[in-house]
């Protein structure tokens, strides 16, 4: 695949302080409210975090990530196997599949959140194009979900 289809990038301006956006990203319970997953435990570098998806029709899916980096109020990242929805399917050959990075920066009137997911070239060629398309649509929705959540609860 080309470099263009190995990376998704989305940006949104959130009218709230960076500290508030950071909390919505890195507090597992708050994260779950806007992302659509019920998590237990907390985020910390190296931690594996999981919980059931709460979006209708996907409740059977267990969302799993390994937290990569947490640089307070600047960068939060994790690795995951995107679109793991088929029960019994072995996704382990796609080790460390994609990396999702959230970067925060102050802007006039709030915080710019940039979300980048990269590493689609590591996915099975049979799954790659479909997952890229779905995740591109998914991140478009998720940046709006976090914006709405933070601005409503700030």
N, C-alpha and C positions, 0 to 999 in steps of 0.2 A: 504494500500500500504506500501511497505517497505521504509526505509529511503532513499535508493538509488533512488527510483522514486519520491521522494518528493522534490528533489533538482537538479537543473541544474547548472553547473559551467563551465565557459569558461574564458580563459586568452589569452591576446595578448600583445606583446611588441610593443609600438608605439614610433617611433624615433622622439620624440618631447618632449619639457619640460612638466612637470606635469601641469603647469599653462595653457598651450595651450590645453591639453587634457581636463582639467577641464572646460574651456570655451566651448568646443565643446559639453560637456555633459550637462552643466547647462544654457547655453544661448538658450532659446526656439527656436529661429530662426535657429541657427546653428544645434541644435539637430534635428530639423525637416528636414534639408537638408540631413543628413546622415541616419537618421532613417526611413524617408519616410512618414512624416506626416506634415501637414500645421497647425501650431499652432499660436494662438494669445495670448497675455499676456506673463507672465514670471513665472519661477519656483521659489517657496518659500515654506518653510515648512508649511504644512496645506492647500496649494493651490490645487484646483481642476483645472486641465488643460486638454483641449480637442481640437480636430481638426480632419479634414478628413484625412484619409490615402491616400497617393499619389501613392502607388503601383498599377500598372495596374490590374484591375479586383476587387480591393478592395476599390475603391473610395467611395462606399456607406457606408463604415464602419467609424464610429466616434471613434477615439482613445481617451480614457479617463483614466486619472490617478489622484491619490491624492499623492502629494509630501509628503514624510515621513521625511527624514533628509537631511540636507545639511551641511557638515562639510568641509569648504573650502579646496580645493585641496587634499582631502583625501577620502570623502565618500558622495555619493549621492544615495538616495533611493526613491522608490515610491511603492504604492500598486495599483493593477489593477485587472480587470476581464479579463484574457487572452482569446483570440479567441471569442470575442463578435462580431459575424458576422451575426447572424440571426435577421433580423428586427422583432420587436414585441416580441422577446424572453425575459422573465424576468430572469435576472441573480442575482437579489438581494439576494436570499438564499445563494449565495456564497460570503457573506459579507467579505470584506477585503481579497479577494481571495488569490492572491499571492503577495509576496514581491520581488521586483527587487532591487538589491544593486550593485552599481558600486564602487569599491575601487581602489584607485590609490597609487602607490608607485614608488619611484625613483629606476631605475636600470641602469646598465652600458649602455650608449647610448640612454637613453630615459625614458619611463614610462611603468610600467606594469599595465595594466587594468585588473581587475578581475570582472567578471559579475556573480552574483549568483541570480537565481530565485528559491524561495522556497515557500512551502505551497500548493503544488498540491493536498495533501490529503484533503484540504478544498473544492475541486471541486466536482461537481456531479460525482458519479461513472460512469455515462453514458458518460461523456465528458473527464474524467481524462486521460486515456491512450492516446487518440488521441491528446489532447492538449499538453501533455508532449512531445510526439514525434515531433509535429509541432514546439513547442517552442525550443526544443533541436536543431533542424535544423535551426530555426530562429535566435537563439543566435549565432550559428556558423557563419551565414552570417553577422549578425549585428556587431560582433567584427571586422570583415574584413572591413565592410563599414566605421566604425569610424576610423580604422587605415588608410585606404586609404584617407578618407576625411582630417584627421588631417595632415598626411604627405604631402598631396598635397597643403594644405592651410597654412602650418606652416611658 
